[in-house]
Amino acid sequence: MCNLETEGTKHGCGHYIKTRTIRKIDCGSSRCLHSIRHPTDPSHDCSNSGCNRYLGPDRGETVTHTTADYCTQCEYWYRGPGSRPRK
């Protein structure tokens, strides 16, 4: 699997949200859809060859900004309407 080096924001909830991709680190596998070695010919069928469709975890995460605010996914559940007790 290919990986990325990214820059992003670290939120108060602990999540890191990517804001920019610095570079892609190529795995060099012909079975990785994102690799330069992946076949480009139309006869290649990824569904039968088991090609990896997803990138691996980020190889490097550079925090460019830190905020005490929660990310948008956590804001609803921990500080918004989703955090209110139900009857």
The 8 nearest C-alpha neighbors of each residue, nearest first, counted from 0:
[[1, 55, 26, 54, 31, 2, 51, 53],
 [0, 2, 26, 25, 54, 24, 55, 33],
 [3, 1, 55, 24, 57, 54, 58, 23],
 [4, 2, 23, 57, 58, 24, 22, 5],
 [3, 5, 59, 21, 22, 58, 57, 60],
 [6, 4, 20, 60, 21, 19, 3, 59],
 [7, 5, 61, 19, 60, 17, 62, 18],
 [6, 8, 17, 18, 62, 16, 63, 61],
 [7, 9, 64, 16, 15, 62, 65, 63],
 [8, 10, 15, 65, 14, 62, 64, 66],
 [11, 9, 66, 12, 13, 14, 69, 68],
 [10, 12, 67, 69, 68, 13, 66, 9],
 [11, 13, 69, 10, 14, 70, 73, 68],
 [14, 12, 11, 10, 9, 15, 69, 70],
 [13, 15, 10, 12, 9, 16, 70, 11],
 [14, 16, 9, 8, 10, 7, 17, 13],
 [17, 15, 8, 7, 14, 18, 9, 10],
 [16, 18, 7, 6, 19, 5, 15, 8],
 [17, 19, 7, 6, 16, 8, 20, 5],
 [20, 18, 6, 5, 17, 21, 7, 4],
 [19, 21, 5, 22, 4, 6, 3, 18],
 [20, 22, 5, 4, 19, 6, 23, 3],
 [23, 21, 4, 20, 3, 24, 5, 2],
 [22, 24, 3, 2, 25, 4, 1, 21],
 [25, 23, 2, 1, 3, 26, 22, 4],
 [24, 26, 1, 27, 34, 23, 2, 35],
 [27, 25, 1, 28, 0, 34, 24, 2],
 [26, 28, 25, 34, 36, 29, 35, 31],
 [29, 27, 30, 31, 26, 36, 34, 37],
 [28, 30, 37, 36, 31, 38, 27, 34],
 [31, 29, 50, 28, 37, 51, 32, 49],
 [30, 32, 51, 50, 34, 33, 28, 29],
 [31, 33, 52, 34, 37, 51, 50, 30],
 [34, 32, 31, 1, 35, 37, 52, 54],
 [35, 33, 36, 31, 37, 25, 32, 27],
 [34, 36, 37, 27, 33, 25, 29, 28],
 [35, 37, 29, 34, 27, 28, 38, 31],
 [36, 38, 29, 34, 35, 32, 31, 30],
 [39, 37, 40, 36, 29, 43, 35, 30],
 [38, 40, 37, 41, 43, 42, 36, 35],
 [39, 41, 42, 38, 43, 44, 37, 45],
 [42, 40, 43, 39, 44, 38, 45, 37],
 [41, 43, 40, 44, 39, 38, 45, 47],
 [44, 42, 41, 40, 45, 38, 39, 48],
 [45, 43, 46, 47, 42, 48, 41, 50],
 [44, 46, 48, 50, 47, 49, 43, 30],
 [45, 47, 44, 48, 49, 50, 43, 51],
 [48, 46, 45, 49, 44, 50, 43, 30],
 [49, 47, 45, 50, 46, 44, 30, 43],
 [50, 48, 47, 46, 45, 51, 30, 31],
 [49, 51, 30, 45, 31, 48, 52, 32],
 [52, 50, 31, 53, 32, 30, 49, 0],
 [51, 53, 32, 50, 31, 54, 33, 0],
 [54, 52, 51, 55, 0, 32, 33, 31],
 [53, 55, 1, 2, 0, 56, 52, 33],
 [54, 56, 2, 0, 1, 57, 53, 3],
 [57, 55, 2, 58, 54, 3, 1, 59],
 [56, 58, 3, 59, 2, 4, 55, 60],
 [59, 57, 4, 3, 2, 56, 60, 24],
 [60, 58, 4, 57, 5, 61, 3, 6],
 [59, 61, 5, 6, 4, 62, 57, 58],
 [60, 62, 6, 63, 5, 7, 59, 4],
 [63, 61, 7, 8, 64, 6, 9, 60],
 [64, 62, 7, 8, 61, 6, 65, 9],
 [63, 65, 8, 62, 9, 66, 7, 10],
 [66, 64, 9, 8, 10, 67, 63, 62],
 [65, 67, 10, 68, 11, 9, 64, 8],
 [66, 68, 11, 10, 69, 65, 12, 9],
 [69, 67, 11, 66, 10, 70, 12, 74],
 [68, 70, 12, 11, 74, 10, 73, 71],
 [69, 71, 73, 72, 74, 10, 68, 12],
 [70, 72, 74, 73, 69, 75, 68, 76],
 [71, 73, 70, 74, 75, 76, 69, 77],
 [74, 72, 76, 70, 75, 71, 69, 77],
 [75, 73, 71, 78, 69, 77, 76, 72],
 [76, 74, 79, 81, 73, 78, 77, 80],
 [77, 75, 81, 82, 73, 74, 79, 78],
 [76, 78, 82, 74, 75, 73, 79, 81],
 [79, 77, 74, 75, 82, 76, 80, 81],
 [78, 80, 75, 81, 82, 74, 76, 77],
 [81, 79, 82, 83, 75, 76, 78, 77],
 [80, 82, 76, 75, 79, 83, 77, 78],
 [83, 81, 76, 77, 80, 79, 78, 84],
 [82, 84, 81, 80, 85, 79, 78, 76],
 [85, 83, 82, 86, 81, 80, 76, 79],
 [84, 86, 83, 82, 81, 80, 76, 79],
 [85, 84, 83, 82, 81, 80, 76, 79]]
